[in-house]
Amino acid sequence: MKYYLIYSEDCSRCKELLSAVKRNDLVKIPLQKGFFLLKIFNLSSVPVLIEKGEKTWIIYPDLEDMQKILLGEGKKINKECNNETQGGVCVLP
């Protein structure tokens, strides 16, 4: 399995998640390059985690799901965000 994380450099949640992740199989995609994917899937916030399996793709827009996958069970980052928030993620303009 391979993981892709679409993030924004202006999002404090994204920065905190990226600094906490210690995985080699995570491809980091800046919002400028991944914006079209978010629009295709009608997603309006970052971070977004995409899991690519052998035959399937799974999209995780929920911060708690991302934390379980990337950080392990029971580990969490602070949910507060300096921008507008929706469940601990930063809403896109």
C-alpha positions in Angstrom: 0.0 0.0 0.0 1.1 3.5 -0.7 -0.2 6.7 1.0 -0.5 10.2 -0.4 -1.2 13.2 1.8 -2.5 16.5 0.3 -1.6 19.3 2.6 -1.4 23.1 2.8 1.6 24.9 4.1 -0.8 27.5 5.6 -2.6 24.8 7.7 -1.4 24.3 11.2 -3.0 20.9 11.4 -1.1 19.8 8.2 2.2 21.0 9.6 1.6 19.2 12.9 0.6 16.0 11.2 3.5 16.1 8.8 6.0 16.6 11.7 4.5 13.7 13.7 4.5 11.2 10.8 7.6 9.0 10.6 6.6 6.9 7.6 8.7 6.3 4.5 5.7 5.2 2.4 4.0 8.6 2.6 4.0 10.8 -0.5 3.5 14.5 0.4 1.5 16.5 -2.1 1.3 20.3 -1.7 -2.2 21.8 -2.1 -1.1 23.6 -5.3 -0.4 20.2 -7.0 -3.3 18.3 -5.4 -6.0 20.9 -5.6 -7.6 19.4 -8.7 -8.0 16.0 -6.9 -9.8 17.7 -4.0 -12.2 19.4 -6.5 -12.8 16.2 -8.4 -13.9 14.4 -5.2 -15.8 17.5 -3.9 -13.5 17.9 -0.9 -13.1 21.3 0.7 -10.5 20.9 3.4 -7.0 19.7 4.1 -5.3 17.5 5.1 -6.6 14.6 3.0 -5.1 11.2 3.0 -5.3 8.9 0.0 -4.5 5.2 0.3 -3.6 3.3 -2.9 -4.1 -0.4 -2.6 -3.5 -3.0 -5.3 -6.9 -2.5 -7.0 -8.5 0.2 -4.9 -8.1 3.8 -3.7 -9.5 5.0 -0.4 -9.8 8.7 0.5 -9.7 9.7 4.2 -10.8 13.3 4.7 -11.3 12.8 8.5 -8.4 13.8 10.8 -9.0 11.0 13.2 -8.8 8.3 10.5 -5.5 9.9 9.3 -4.1 9.8 12.8 -4.9 6.1 13.3 -3.3 5.2 10.0 -0.3 7.5 10.0 0.5 7.8 13.8 -0.9 4.6 15.1 -3.8 3.8 17.5 -4.2 6.2 20.4 -1.8 8.9 19.1 -3.4 12.3 18.3 -2.4 15.8 17.4 -4.1 18.9 18.6 -7.4 19.5 16.7 -7.4 23.3 17.0 -6.7 25.2 13.8 -5.9 28.9 13.2 -8.0 29.0 10.1 -11.8 28.2 9.8 -12.2 24.6 10.9 -14.4 21.7 10.3 -13.6 18.7 12.4 -10.0 19.7 13.0 -9.1 20.3 9.4 -8.5 23.6 7.5 -11.2 24.6 5.1 -10.1 25.7 1.6 -10.9 29.2 0.4 
